[in-house]
Amino acid sequence: MLIKKNAQLFLLLCVLCVNGIPDLYGEEAFLVGFAQDTLANDWRLAQVMEVKREFERHPNIKFIYTDGKGDTALQVLHIEELVSRGVDLLMVSPREKSALTDIITKVYSKNIPVVLLDRGIDGDGFTTFIHPDNRRIARAAAEYLLKVLNNRGHILMLVGVPGATPTIHRSDSFTEIMAQHPAITITPIVGNYLRADTMLALEQLLEKGLSFDAIYAQSDSMAAGARMVLRKHGIEPSSIPIIGIDYIREAQQAIRDGDQSISFTYPTGGKEGAYIANQILSGKEVPKEIILESIKVTRENADMVPPIF
């Protein structure tokens, strides 16, 4: 009889664990899934790890994440798989705005809260969108280069993932300002926010004899890749203005050394995303949009501003 009762108790505990019923400490258990674009990018990996660290403070929240490997279709598949696993909240940084809008809106319409980190979608089919102001950053980058170039010159623009909202805003706002200055020309090349892709694309351009007066890199990882190629071709990075975004340790050191002019801090939003997710799961009201602060970093304040990671 005792064996039978123990077996029944074991079966009950299994059911409770599977269905996410309140745990033994009286807290309701939740499953949060993060469909990340790619973990090959240092910044995106840091974003996921920041969320993970924050959730480790909440034992009633189980956190799982996926690696879309830079493939939009795979990221869509991962979102579908996370929903099928019964996530109570979905976090996602959409690789491409237009391609991910439908699936994310569909998830949201099923009353599953959706927290967007860094990248947005069309429409309002999400719970909260957390991001820095990319338009403001791009305008500040343009104004800086206009000043140091005296309103004339050829700028190489290292473009992130086409179709991602930060890329769109960092490109459009920058070119809108530069279009007012006819002596400025811009050559864009796609680096997908990755060192390797940037190095390959820039190598091909330099082999064709392209010259330029400044580099506007939409991420510090791409700026780092560009510096490697420049040195290979006998060009000192310190000889031209180079702008980056993110402000990782590599950028901090490059600014200290004079090999990069400025960067803009670009918080991952992981900490804020985990906090908002916890608020949502607790039944609290949250803002539709949260804009994170970005700081312009120069050689003068590089030692005072901590890098993002």
C-alpha positions, 0 to 999 in steps of 0.5 A: 500500500505504501509503495502504491501511494509513493508511486501515485505521489511520484506521478503527481509530481511529474504532472506538476513539473510538466504542466508548470503548476506552482512549484514546491516553494509556492511560486508559479513556474514559467517558461521563457524562450528567446529566439535569437538571430545568431550567436556567431555575433559577439553582441547577440551572444552577450545579449542572450547571456545577459538575459540568462544571468538575470533570469538565474535570480528567478528560480521559478523562470526556466529560460531557453534560447535558440540560435538562428545562425543568421537564417531568417527561415530558421529563426521562424522555425525556432519561434514555432518550436518555442510556441509548441513547447508551451512558452509563457513568454517569447523574447526575440530579436528579429533578423528581418522586420518584414519576414518576421512580422507575421509569425511574431504577430501570430504568436502575440494574437495567441495571448503569448506576451512578446518582448522584442529586443533591439529589433522591431517589426511592422505594426504593434503585434508585440507586448514591449519593444526595448531598444536604443534610438538608432536614428539619433545615433546615425544622425550624431555619426553623420554630424561628426563626420561632416565636421571632421571631413569639412562637408566633403569626402567619400565615406565607406558605410559598413552596413549591418543585416539588411532588413533589420530595423537597426540597419534600416534606421542607421542607414536611412538617417545617416544618408538623409543628412549626407544627402544635403551635402553634394560634396559627400559620397557614400559607398555601402557594403554589407558586413552583416554585423560580422567581422568575417563578412566585412573583411571579405567585402572590404578586401574585394573593394580594395583589390578593385582600387577603391579609396575613401576618406572615412568609415561609418561602421554600423557595428564595432565588430565590423569596424574591427574587421575593417581595421584588419583589412586596412593594415593588410593593405598598408593603411593605418586605421589612425589615418582616417576617421572610423566610427563604430556602434556598440562600444565593446572592449575592442572598440574602447582599446582602438579609441584609446590607441587612436585607431578608431575615432568614436563609438556609441554605446549600444546596450543589449537590453538583456537586463531590461528585457528580463526585468520586463518579462518578469513584470509581465509574468507577474501580471503587471502593466508594462510600457509598449516601448522602452528606449535605452540611453546611448553615449557618444564615446571619444578618446576623452571619455573612453576610460570613464565609460564602461564597454558594453562587454 
